[in-house]
Amino acid sequence: MTLTGLLRILFRWKKVGLVTFAVIFILGGIVAILIPLKYEAQITIERKPVMISVEPLDREFDLTRLTSETQRNISLLKSRFMMEKWLAGLGISLADEKEKEKELKKLESSLTVKPVNFTDMIVIRVKDNSPLEARKGVISLTELFTDWDKEQARQQAEKIIVLLRTRMEKVKENLVRQRADSHRYKLNQSLRLSGSIAESSVETEISSKEKLYDYLTRELEEAERRVDEKALQRIGIVAEPSVSTKPIQPRSLYWALAFSVSVLMALFLIFICEWQIPVVNRAGDIFHEIPSPTVAIIPKLSGPRPSFEELKGSLGPLIEAMAETFRLKNSLVVQVASPAVGDGKTTLCEALARVARSFNAKTCILNVSPPKVGTAAGPFLSLAGASKEDFAVVSLAPEVHLEAQIRKLKESYNAIFLDVDLAPGSLMGSNFVADVDITGIVVSAGRTSRKLLGIVEQQLKRFSYQKVFYILNRACDPLPSWLRS
């Protein structure tokens, strides 16, 4: 397929394409006007781990911790639990479960949460139909997440304080017991080396427990000091909420999308029509279906009775074959057939009969097909100019066999033209006449099916001695003259 061939297809179906483009573009324009624009608000927050202990966090910059904490925060922000809190925080209360689910999905689709690599920072983006609503949504979600995280941190700190106190009580009990045991041991033991070693071991253990108790005391005091609003505030705002006054996707983008979809749909429908309606439109279609055919193309002629020179220019190969056959045999039998009524075979017979008169041949036309009521004249010639001086018109006698009637006509005429109907309703081409010199198949551009050409070609293989011509009628190049090369 060449560029010229593609252009021919486009111009051939330009009406279909233009109508499709107009309809889709209008619908797309309506959608582009009605679809609400979206604005985006953004805030950057940082969430630090709880620092209950006075000791520094040795895994503060550990990548594994940062990754797991970040994914945990993102999952929490996108969880259904947080979405329901956010819905309530925005003041939306719905009793209907379906409406509630619809609003929850709307909120979820409007939220985007992205981490900042190798940090504890998170970027939260919220889309809404107006800048104010988007800003309100991102602030509401941040406050809800901050309050929830603060409450979680308080519960975690209180659990740690309870654990520290419990641990201190156990250490204290063990320390009191070990001091009492050490005192009794000193009273009961004499001064011996082994006793001194055991006593030293007990003192060492008591000393380690005292150090542990002092450490737990400092940890408890620090944990109790940190259980307040400021210490439990793990989430901080790094960048204040910001919102752009320009929409995320401008309305011009929707118009461009409507235009693109309209063009694609128009092209799609054009090529569907070209593929689903396999008719002959140009000579190349005949060459595609039939190997090495002889094709004559009939353009739009000047009038109902064109000159010999004009016919020769259009039907040159066919006229030359007629002249050569008549010169060699001093007789000529030509059958003109077409797959459908109204393709122009009758008017072509008359045109060829007038050409045969220029050979000084006595000419007649035998109408093999029965007359069709209401059939219009052909597209390039008119039967109104026919006269007995040019040729005779003979109808088929039903009681006489066709071959016998042709032999009878040969006694009076040496140029016979058969107007043959290809018998719709029976096997296409089954009534081709065998005893002819030339067969002309009239193919109507934009009307004759390519499949019918294949059937006709199979039937004509029985008469390999005949010269076969395919006459493309109504041939019209859809390309405008300024595009033809």
PyMOL commands that set and color helices and strands:
alter all, ss='L'
color gray80, all
select helices_A, chain A and resi 3-12+14-34+63-78+80-89+97-110+131-188+193-226+251-276+283-289+308-329+345-357+383-385+402-410+450-460+481-483
alter helices_A, ss='H'
color red, helices_A
select strands_A, chain A and resi 39-47+111-115+121-128+235-243+295-297+332-338+363-367+392-395+415-421+438-444+467-473
alter strands_A, ss='S'
color yellow, strands_A
deselect
rebuild
show_as cartoon
